Amino acid sequence: MRVGWTGGVAAQRCARLKVLALLLVSLMTGGRAVSAVPTVWLWQEEGLADGLPELPARLRAEGCALRFVDGAALAAEGLKPGAPDVLVLPYGDRYPIALADTLDALTARGCALVVTGGERSFARPVYPTAAGARGLTETGDELARLAPDAAWNRPLAGPDDHVCAEVTGNAVRVTLNVAAYAYAGTDLPFVDAADAVLELELRGEPTVRRLSLDLHEQDGARWKQIVPVSPEWTRHRIHFAQFVPYASPRATGRNGPAPASVARFSVGMTHAMGGRRGGFAFELRGVRVLRAQVAAAQVAGAPRFADEDLSVARWFGAQHVGESRNRPAPRLRDGMRCAQTDTAILRMYGGPLQGSRWAVFDLAPGSVARNETAVDRVTQAVRTLATGVWQEGLRPRFRAAEGRVLMDVCLPLMNPGAAPVTVTATLSVNGAGRSSRTITLPARQSEAVDLVFAEGLAAPRLAQEPLELCVATRASAGPVVGDGRFRLDARAALRGICDAMLARAREDGSLHGYSFIDNRGIRVLLGGYEIFCDSRYRDAALRWGMTLLAEQREDGGYRMGYGITSKGEECYVADGGEIVVGILRLAAYAEPALRGRLLASADRYMRYRESFRVPEGGIGVGWCLHDYGQRPVTPLDTPTRIYAPERNTYTIGCSLAGAYGHAALRGQPDLFRRAAADADWLMPRTRRLSGAFVESVVFAHAFAETPERRGLYADYLRTAFLAPMLDASKEQAWWFHSDGRHALNLFGLVYCAHRLEERAELTAEIYRALCAMFSTDAPRSIPETLAGQKLGQSEWLYISYGTLGLVDAVSPSASLARWTDAPPR
């Protein structure tokens, strides 16, 4: 059995998992067992085959106070005061629909969960019906079937997109060339039913990871649902009430498309869903409509758990689909991956389920292991969750004292059990013994208390020296759950992140796909090349640059990786200002011919930027499909030039780095004067710097022409960046703020430490960030985030923005090396 922690990035709602080691110690004290009697709720539903039928007797034999609950009981009592010690869900990937509404409340009151469906434990909701419990997509008779040779002659695509659908045997092969969006479409037979389920089988080339299924009603209303796609044939069933309206105001308030009104079916994708523009291919077969056994009103009336990666709002914009009542499904995949065993004991570190405790099994229905062996494991997990002492993992803490950086070492402990427990722990630092401590933990703790081992140790030079902390822990009763290690090797972390980025990079060099994010990612790879001399990092970065050159607009704007719609294309000046920094950075690593193309591309963008300047000195937003000059922002029907710099200071805040970097490479006095004027415009309008803004002022300081200008920017960095950063609470995880954008503050802190002043307070804050962001033993660290299966926008912001600071921590100013004097390498 293994244990772990799980958490997620701040504005993102979906939580990451970190698995630690489970330490089981003797349950005997003085020759007799000492344990609390746990109260256990076991989900049992009429109409479902018994899950682990021997489990109730075993739990009772172990002394558990057992109660059977169905979905109705969870709905009635889940939100009331009081909670069991453990709730067991024994039906694999099925769960009671009431749990989507009550899980937060149950876990907040200390209830732990045992789930048996592995990473898919919340995949299939079960609803109470007059006929008994029924799954969301359980069906009755067939209502309609699409003929295998049906004509797929209703494409939906942008002006530069192409769709080809051809029948091959009993399947239809669809080939898309996607610049913006492309769908194959066909007419559906008439369906005479109130409630229906769409069924089909799909498989796709490896580049096709998800597809949008669209139902079109006769009145023009359009409904969407997104499904995952793999290279193997996979059957999908989607209740009509799972479809959400897309850009269809007339559908507001309805429980899904009316089956009798659906006239057409489309399947396809946008370039954002594919992660790039270009060719994609997939096949589908067996399209039919079946009678649903759960009413649409019942489905629409209750929230359910949903995979955020398959959210229509994520891929098409919440403004087009409205708000969803669904809840993000607890993300258990990474915990199962890391555990590499049959059971993972986990604790949520962040998000709405923060602090909740879990045992996760993957018990395939009908497998031999579902009987006695599985019952043993579930029983042991129940006792561990109900009586175990939890240690969150060692935490080094850094502080300044008398001009030095000191380190304290703490071990957070928690006892959720019904009886007090005495815990003794012994610490070693880099292999050397230090100290032991003993603490008695009260019963029913909902928050951890810190056991302080050592105070005032001289802090190691974390950017250059590895740190390893180890603790051995034993309890007077019950198991100890949690890993007793903390390790940080900054140089090894950077190498591992670069390798992980390289493994995830696409053929065109992109990482996330939004170019303003990938700009920082490719600069991380170039920093890795600078430090480790691994040409693979440089080559991937250059591929990204070549893609941006090929896609650059005729007017000089950079394509952003998003913003191309059926209404036209958006092109923001701010995005381009961030992208151009990556283009300019690549010039140091390109052969002469390519270097010339990169610089010419930057010149074109800077002219595009200038075309949005207003007489008062500010710069407008760009070509937009929303009027950012209005509050609230209002949608537009066609791309429109929007200015309003006073309301959108981020245009200069995000592009000043590019302006100074461009001036430094070109060496033209007028470019320096223009960049200085932009800085003068920005500074009085921005009292506090963070994210891209601090990056811009760092570039201004690094490339300023005169000592007076450098002094001006140094003072601004001290007052608008360092002072608020160092005055803030030291418990703030600022690297998660603004969806991970503030992770770029580490780049600013490291630059200031190297170029402005080396202060103990500043170094202590850098060390705190390095430990939290780059230790493999820190929950929600960047290495742990990269090891996860699903990386969305907030994860890539955190990874790319944060690691740029690590580059310069490992090798000062490596991310700016050879900017102005760079022979090709």
Secondary structure, DSSP 8 states (H G I E B T S, - for coil): -EEEEEE--SS--S-EEEEEEEE----EETTEE-----EEEEE--TTS--SSTTHHHHHHHTT-EEEEE-HHHHHHHTTSS---SEEEE-STTEEETTHHHHHHHHHHTT-EEEESBGGGTTSEEEEEETTEEEETT-EEEEEEE--TT------EE-TT-EEEEEEETTEEEEEEEESSEEEEEEE------SSEEEEEEEEE-TT--EEEEEEEETTS-EEEEEEE--SS-EEEEEEGGG-EE-S-GGGTT-SS--GGGEEEEEEEEEHHHHTSSEEEEEEEEEEEEEEESS-HHHHHTS--EE-GGG-HHHHH-HHHH-----EE----HHHHHHH-SSEEEEEE-SSTTTT-EEEEEB--TT-GGGTHHHHHHHHHHHHHHHH-EEE---EEEEEEETTEEEEEEEEEEE--SSS-EEEEEEEEETTEEEEEEEEEE-SS-SS-EEEEEEEEEE---TTTS-EEEEEEEEESSS-EES--EEEE-HHHHHHHHHHHHHHH--TTS-SSS-HHHHHHHHHHHHHHHHHH--HHHHHHHHHHHHHHHHH--TTS----SS-EETTEE-EEHHHHHHHHHHHHHHGGGS-HHHHHHHHHHHHHHHHHHHTTB-TTS-B--EEEEEETTSSS-EEEEEEEEE--GGG-THHHHHHHHHHHHHHHHH--HHHHHHHHHHHHHHGGG-SS--THHHHHHHHHHHH-SSHHHHHHHHHHHIIIIIHHHHHS-TT--GGGTGGGGGGGHHHHHHHHHHHT---HHHHHHHHHHHHHHH-TTSTT-HHHHHTSS---HHHHHHHHHHHHHHHHHHSTTGGGTTSSS----
